[in-house]
């Protein structure tokens, strides 16, 4: 799969120019924001990222319930404790990445495991690389089921991403390939999204909330990549969410 990605251009020249213009706009916006407004906008992004990413993995909290959980420490009625913990873990993970904003410059398996541990804290989930088979609903694709092969694939992914000098390419490849390999028993999408954001943050781009993405469209785009190694649908989502992030946060 990595071999096939090595021989294609991830973004066209037009797409790359557009993404770079968005990054420049984002940097201009945050440079002019007073600290109190910056923190307020970061809180809004964190709430919406936590809500949407959790929703993609089956969490049933609404956006308003997530906001109340974050701001008032009030859990929603008729929801599980685990759902609240999942959401709050996103806040800790994103805070960690923003406080250590260059940590994503070089990624490795240990970094992926650290992000996964932050995202699954207090959820009784193994933090180790998966050692048994998993299936993915809606597709005949089956990820690797051998721990050694999974680690080998992750190392190949890290090496492949680390030699690139384009932060947007790195971020898109990370979220897609981590989801493809499914290295963890639980939380692969969460981990992929957060590692991708770590790369965007490290390259001075706006982190993505995926707020406006329909969960079904997100999953369909990933299934296309799983089955055909075709990134086109998810790349379009990625570009659109970069634009949404810059146009809607830190204004």
LINBEL-V608235 format. One record per backbone hydrogen bond with DSSP energy under -0.5 kcal/mol. NH is the residue of the N-H (numbers start at 1). CO is the residue of the C=O. If there is no record, write none. Layout:
nh co
NH CO
NH CO
This chain:
nh co
5 1
6 2
7 3
7 4
8 5
10 8
16 12
17 13
18 14
19 15
20 16
21 17
22 18
23 19
24 20
25 21
26 22
27 23
28 24
29 25
30 26
31 27
32 28
32 29
33 30
38 34
39 35
40 36
41 37
42 38
43 39
44 40
45 41
46 42
47 43
48 44
49 45
50 46
51 47
52 48
53 49
54 50
55 51
56 52
57 53
58 55
59 54
66 62
67 63
68 64
69 65
70 66
71 67
72 68
73 69
74 68
75 73
79 76
84 80
85 81
86 82
87 83
88 84
89 85
90 86
90 87
91 87
92 88
93 89
94 90
95 91
96 92
97 93
98 94
99 95
100 96
101 98
103 100
105 102
106 103
112 108
113 109
114 110
115 111
116 112
117 113
118 114
119 115
120 116
121 118
123 120
130 183
136 141
139 136
147 145
150 146
151 147
152 148
153 149
154 150
155 151
156 152
157 153
158 154
159 155
160 156
161 157
162 158
163 159
164 161
167 165
170 166
171 167
172 168
173 169
174 170
175 171
176 172
177 173
178 174
179 175
180 176
181 177
182 178
183 178
191 187
192 188
193 189
194 190
195 191
196 192
197 193
198 194
199 195
200 196
201 197
202 198
203 199
204 201
205 200
213 210
218 214
219 215
220 216
221 217
222 218
223 219
224 220
225 221
226 222
227 223
228 224
229 225
230 224
231 229
235 231
236 232
237 233
238 234
239 235
240 236
241 237
242 238
243 239
244 240
245 241
246 242
247 243
248 244
249 245
